[in-house]
Amino acid sequence: MSGFRATMLTHRYMTSLVFQPFQSMRAQHSHRRRIVTASQPPGNQAPPQDQASEARQAAGTSTSSTSTSSTSTSSGGESPLSATSATKLVAEIVASPLFYLVAGIVAIKLVASLGEGQLPILIFAALPVTLLTAISKSDLGKRVADQLAERLPQLDAEAEQQRCAHEEARARNTTWYGPGRQRLPGPLGSAPHLRGQVAGDSGFDPLGLAVEPDSFSRYYEAELQHARWAMLAAVGCLVPEALALGGVELGGAKLRDDLTLNWGGIQGFRIAGKQGIGIIAACQVFLMGGPEYARYVGIRSLEPVGVHLPGTNNYPGGTPFDPLGLSRQSDYFVDQSVREVKNGRLAMVAMLGYFVQAAVTREGPLRNVLDFLADPLHNNITKYL
């Protein structure tokens, strides 16, 4: 019982760490935004592009004064410029989705070498959000956030200019956007409230679920999230099975005899499963709770740690989510947005097919395809009716 109490206390403490940093980040960001906004003259109703040009003209002195002040405010002989740059780089790395992939593999190996105990599992799961918390509360983190707050008018103007360029690119791409875009045939693609303003809008809403703008935004965001997860899941289902069929033994989910999961020889899923469903749920709270709350807060959620995201909630952009800067190519960006949602819809249908096939045949998708090709007349749906 003492071990159980210690685990639950650790669980409660680390759970508080998931949401506390983002709440404090939001408060700090609102305070800094009020300071920056208060320093700007009211009544500025210029168009976005005019605002962008004015911000860029003012940015010359703003940027130089920022860099001058940052190099002159040293403490203890350190170089604030290099220290804040390094802190900002760490925050961008931790916020990147690739960090979770690489760090997850490393953590799996470390946890396996430490005996797969409950405490190491919880600690490694809580590391990303704990690191962001430490950055936001440190002196360097506050210095990084203050520097970003000074540059926000310029960065926001540039981001607005980029969004305007995306809108112009959508207006040019009449194949997938606007009233003349491709739609589903007949009444399936005739929803009057869908005007082709977003990627993948084929006019389909027979139940009128997205008539209200708020409902449309909510459903579109949910569709993109499910589409992206489905694309990852579809590949994740195929690759291990393909390697196993090629003679590379990765293990698998033994749902018939036991629940041992052993992928890639590193027992990545078994380390949490061995401890029970409670540890799995706790890991999910730590790993997904922070990012999901940051997504709920919005595009400004990472500014308190010095990370500016120039895009929107659905396409945040910036170094963590667009390291190659592809969104700067407006025509390419709007075209790839359509490709993403279309492939995501196919992936969602494919995942549904995976589930149904696995439940009926007790085999993976590749094995089902190979069995069908070997004997199409007998290995088909009629065999299981």
Disulfide bonds with the S-S distance in Angstrom:
none
